[in-house]
C-alpha cells in the first residue's frame, strides 16, 4: 500500500509535533527541577525566580498526576474489601469473643478491687486493730450456721473477736487454731448479740433461729422500734464494741421484730477480724499515767463517846458567876459514856457526896461538840442514880 494510501498519513505530522512539544516541555521541566533543587539554593536560603516558577508549575501537575494513583488505591481497597468480607467477618467475630471473656474478667477484678478498698477503709471509733481473712468453708444446716476463715492464733485471733464484712457485722469467733478460726454467724441458733436501736437507744438481744433474719427479743418501752430503724451493737456486757452496724428492723410474718442483716448485701467471703478483748484496750494507759494524781483528802476527826474514856476538861466559868448544876428543862440526860468518873485521889469526897436531886446530872464535864455532823447514839436512861462528886471539888478555882 502506498504512503498516501496509509490512513495514519494525515495525522503523522500532528503526532510528531505533539511529541516534540511534549519532549520540549519535559526538558524544560527537568531543567527547572534541576535548577530549583540545587544545594546551593538551600544553603543560601534564597528563593529566586526560577524556584518560584518551578514550584508554581510543579504543584498542579503533581496534583493531577497523583489523583489517578489515589483513585486506583481506593478502587483496589474496595475490591479487596468486597471479596474478602467473609474472612474479615470471621476474624472480627473471634476478636469479639475474646474481648467478651476479658470483659467478664475485668468486671470480676473491679468488683474484687472495690471490696478490697471497702475492707481497707473499714474503721472504728476508737480504732481497733484488725486482721484481714478469707472464708474458706461454709457449714450450713437446719440450725447451725458457721464459717471457717484462714486466720488463726498466729495472727492474734482469739475466741470472742467480732468478725465484719465491708457491709456490717457477720458474727464472732468461737474457736481458733493455727491458721484457721471458726466464726459463729448471727443467724445461728446459738447466737446471742446485744444490740440497740439507733433512733431510740432502746436495747434488745438479737437471737438467731436458723433463718436469714434473726429476731429481736427483750424489747422494752413504748414503741421502741419502727420499720427501717438502724440496728447497731450496744456494747453491753463488754462482748462487742459499741456502734458496729448490724442491719435494719423489719416486721416478720409472725408479728415479731426481725433484722435484715447488712452483711447480706454481698457474699461473705472477705472479712476482717477485730482483735477486741475488752474496753480496757481502748484506753491509752500511757496517757492516763501522765495525768496528775490528786492529793489524798484529810480525814475528819469525829468524837464518839466510849465507855471508860476520859472526857475533855470543861471550860472555866467566868469569875463571880454561879454555876447552874441543874440542866435546862427538856435537855436530855447525857450518855453514860460521857459521865465522868470520880477522882481516885479523893476518896473522901466520893463517900461524903450527897445524892443529887431526881433528874440532875453534872454539866461541867460535857464533851466538846464534834466538827462534822455525826449521828448521835440514843442516850440510855440510867436505871440507878449514880452518886455525884462534890460540885465544889470539880469546879476549878
Secondary structure by P-SEA (a helix, b strand, c coil): ccccccccccaaaaaaaaaaaaaaaaaaaaaaaaaaacaaaaaaccccaaaaaaaaaaaaaaaaaaaaaaaaaaaaaaaaaaaaaaaaaaaaaaaaaaaaaaaaaaaaaaaaaaaaaaaaacccccbbbbbbbbbcccccccccccccccccccccccccbbbbccccccbbbccccccbbbbbccccccbbbbbbcccccbbbbbccccccbbbbcccccccccccbbbbbbcccccccccccccbbbbbccccbbbbccccccccccbbbbcccccccccccaaaaaacccccbbbbbbbbbbcccccccccccccccccccccccccccccccccccccccccaaaaaaccccccccccccccccccccccccccccccccccccccccccccc
